[in-house]
């Protein structure tokens, strides 16, 4: 028998549970407590705002906390991988210029 229980985790004992306003705490997924999509900036697909200082504010976003969004989050890992590759390439380029 195949299950998909690995796609959902609710940590009700957490001091911050739920960390975002929700009308349905029973469906609140804590699996991606720290959103892996944050690094994608404005291309994350979530409901974020930019503060006056240009800092990404995700306090109203429930994308990583929706029970059925596991596949969406995992599907974006290729984008995160590409971003990381670009960042590492830029770092290597700067280091070689400084040698």
C-alpha positions as CSV (number, residue, x, y, z in Angstrom):
1,X,0.0,0.0,0.0
2,X,1.4,3.3,-1.0
3,X,0.9,6.5,1.0
4,X,1.9,10.1,0.7
5,X,2.1,10.9,4.4
6,X,5.6,12.2,3.9
7,X,4.0,15.3,2.1
8,X,2.4,16.6,5.3
9,X,3.6,17.3,8.8
10,X,1.8,19.4,11.4
11,X,3.8,20.4,14.5
12,X,1.1,21.6,16.9
13,X,3.6,21.6,19.9
14,X,5.7,24.3,18.2
15,X,5.7,27.6,20.1
16,X,4.8,29.4,16.8
17,X,2.1,27.1,15.5
18,X,0.6,28.2,13.3
19,X,3.2,30.8,12.2
20,X,0.8,32.4,9.7
21,X,-2.9,33.3,10.0
22,X,-5.0,30.5,8.8
23,X,-8.7,29.6,8.9
24,X,-7.8,25.9,8.8
25,X,-5.0,24.9,11.3
26,X,-5.8,21.2,10.7
27,X,-4.6,21.6,7.1
28,X,-1.5,23.7,8.0
29,X,1.6,22.0,6.7
30,X,4.8,22.6,8.8
31,X,7.0,20.5,6.5
32,X,8.5,23.5,4.8
33,X,8.8,25.6,8.0
34,X,11.4,27.7,6.3
35,X,10.2,28.2,2.7
36,X,12.8,26.9,0.2
37,X,11.2,29.2,-2.4
38,X,12.3,32.4,-0.5
39,X,15.6,32.4,-2.4
40,X,13.7,32.7,-5.7
41,X,12.8,36.3,-4.8
42,X,9.9,37.7,-6.8
43,X,9.6,34.4,-8.9
44,X,8.7,32.3,-5.9
45,X,5.0,32.1,-6.8
46,X,3.9,33.1,-3.3
47,X,1.9,35.9,-1.8
48,X,4.6,38.3,-0.6
49,X,5.1,42.0,-0.2
50,X,8.2,44.1,-0.2
51,X,8.7,46.3,2.8
52,X,9.7,50.0,2.4
53,X,13.3,48.8,2.8
54,X,12.9,46.3,-0.1
55,X,12.9,43.2,2.2
56,X,10.6,40.4,1.2
57,X,7.8,39.9,3.7
58,X,6.1,36.5,3.5
59,X,4.0,36.8,6.6
60,X,0.7,36.6,4.6
61,X,1.9,33.7,2.4
62,X,0.6,30.2,2.9
63,X,2.1,28.5,-0.2
64,X,4.5,26.3,1.7
65,X,2.0,25.6,4.4
66,X,-0.9,24.4,2.3
67,X,-1.4,20.7,2.6
68,X,-1.6,20.1,-1.1
69,X,1.4,22.2,-2.2
70,X,4.2,19.6,-1.6
71,X,4.4,18.8,-5.4
72,X,4.5,22.5,-6.3
73,X,7.4,23.2,-3.8
74,X,9.4,20.1,-4.9
75,X,8.7,21.0,-8.6
76,X,10.5,24.3,-8.0
77,X,13.8,22.8,-6.8
78,X,15.2,22.8,-10.3
79,X,14.8,26.6,-10.3
80,X,16.5,26.8,-6.9
81,X,19.4,24.6,-8.2
82,X,19.8,26.9,-11.2
83,X,19.9,30.0,-9.0
84,X,22.5,28.4,-6.7
85,X,24.6,27.4,-9.8
86,X,24.5,31.0,-11.0
87,X,25.5,32.3,-7.6
88,X,28.4,29.9,-7.3
89,X,29.6,30.8,-10.8
90,X,29.6,34.5,-10.0
91,X,31.5,33.8,-6.8
92,X,34.1,31.7,-8.6
93,X,34.4,34.5,-11.3
94,X,35.0,37.1,-8.6
95,X,37.6,35.0,-6.8
96,X,39.5,34.3,-10.0
97,X,39.5,38.1,-10.8
98,X,41.0,38.8,-7.4
99,X,43.9,36.4,-7.7
